[in-house]
Amino acid sequence: MVYVKSEKIRSLSTFYSLPKRQQMTVMLLFAHMKQTDIAEKVKVAPQTISAWKSTEKFVRAQNEYNQYMLHDLVSEAILTMRDLLSARSEMVRYNAAQYIIDKASLDNLEIDDIQDEDDGFMEAINEAAKSAWSDNNEED
């Protein structure tokens, strides 16, 4: 348990080095609260928050906090995308596959490189997209 706490402190070192009001501001910004509402809650002027947001240390702390908070959700989101690859709808499967490819930067590969590995790959994707498109149009 001590290890987990020290790891958390290490990963949020800049965040924890901020004064308490700035820490609270970072947390409320993460929660998508309006800057005017945050200013009221932490008892500072909205201009003060704007000034904090322009400092390198605050931005670094905000990035640390956001990354820490999103860490657990990333693995869950990846599993969800993986499940979508097996969805009933071909369009959902296609969109999930396209999203994964985009995020993995595989979309930068030359189409010829992909087709060399599997000549039917692009044709299969195009057919699936056409089929899903026609299925969705028939339902409307």
QUISUL-V868756 format. One record per pair of residues at least 4 apart in sequence whose ideal C-beta (glycine too) atoms are under 8 Angstrom apart, sorted by sequence separation. I is the first residue (numbers start at 0). J is the second residue. D is the distance in whole Angstrom. If there is no record, write none. Layout:
# QUISUL-V868756
{{I J D} {I J D}}
This chain:
# QUISUL-V868756
{{0 4 7} {1 5 6} {2 6 6} {3 7 6} {4 8 6} {5 9 6} {6 10 6} {7 11 6} {8 12 7} {11 15 5} {12 16 6} {13 17 7} {17 21 4} {18 22 7} {19 23 6} {20 24 6} {21 25 7} {22 26 7} {23 27 6} {24 28 6} {25 29 7} {26 30 7} {28 32 7} {32 36 5} {33 37 7} {34 38 6} {35 39 7} {36 40 6} {37 41 6} {38 42 8} {43 47 4} {44 48 8} {45 49 7} {46 50 6} {47 51 6} {48 52 6} {49 53 7} {50 54 7} {53 57 8} {54 58 7} {55 59 6} {56 60 6} {57 61 6} {58 62 6} {59 63 6} {60 64 6} {61 65 6} {62 66 6} {63 67 6} {64 68 6} {65 69 6} {66 70 6} {68 72 8} {69 73 6} {70 74 8} {71 75 7} {72 76 6} {73 77 6} {74 78 7} {75 79 6} {76 80 6} {77 81 6} {78 82 6} {79 83 6} {80 84 7} {82 86 7} {87 91 8} {88 92 7} {89 93 6} {90 94 6} {91 95 6} {92 96 6} {93 97 6} {94 98 6} {95 99 6} {96 100 6} {97 101 6} {98 102 6} {99 103 6} {101 105 8} {108 112 5} {109 113 7} {110 114 6} {111 115 6} {112 116 7} {113 117 7} {114 118 6} {116 120 7} {118 122 8} {119 123 5} {120 124 7} {121 125 6} {122 126 6} {123 127 6} {124 128 6} {125 129 6} {126 130 6} {127 131 6} {128 132 6} {129 133 6} {130 134 6} {131 135 6} {132 136 6} {133 137 6} {134 138 7} {135 139 7} {17 22 5} {27 32 4} {32 37 5} {38 43 5} {43 48 6} {52 57 6} {86 91 4} {100 105 5} {101 106 5} {108 113 6} {28 34 8} {38 44 6} {51 57 5} {52 58 7} {86 92 5} {100 106 6} {114 120 6} {8 15 6} {15 22 7} {38 45 4} {41 48 8} {85 92 7} {113 120 6} {114 121 6} {14 22 6} {17 25 7} {32 40 8} {83 91 6} {84 92 6} {113 121 7} {27 36 8} {28 37 7} {38 47 7} {52 61 8} {83 92 7} {86 95 7} {27 37 5} {35 45 5} {38 48 5} {14 25 6} {34 45 6} {37 48 6} {83 94 8} {84 95 5} {110 121 6} {83 95 4} {84 96 6} {24 37 6} {27 40 7} {23 37 8} {27 41 8} {34 48 5} {34 49 7} {80 95 5} {84 99 8} {23 40 7} {24 41 6} {23 41 5} {80 98 7} {80 99 6} {20 41 5} {20 42 8} {20 43 6} {24 48 6} {24 51 6} {96 124 8} {21 51 6} {93 124 7} {25 57 7} {29 61 8} {28 61 7} {93 127 5} {25 60 6} {29 64 6} {92 127 7} {93 128 5} {21 57 6} {25 61 5} {29 65 6} {22 60 8} {26 64 7} {89 127 5} {90 128 7} {93 131 6} {17 56 7} {21 60 7} {25 64 5} {29 68 6} {89 128 8} {16 56 8} {17 57 7} {89 130 6} {90 131 3} {89 131 4} {90 132 7} {13 56 6} {17 60 5} {88 131 7} {16 60 7} {90 134 7} {89 134 7} {90 135 6} {13 59 5} {14 60 4} {88 134 8} {13 60 4} {14 61 8} {11 60 8} {14 63 5} {13 63 5} {14 64 5} {12 63 8} {11 63 5} {10 63 7} {11 64 7} {14 67 8} {10 66 8} {11 67 6} {10 67 6} {7 67 7}}
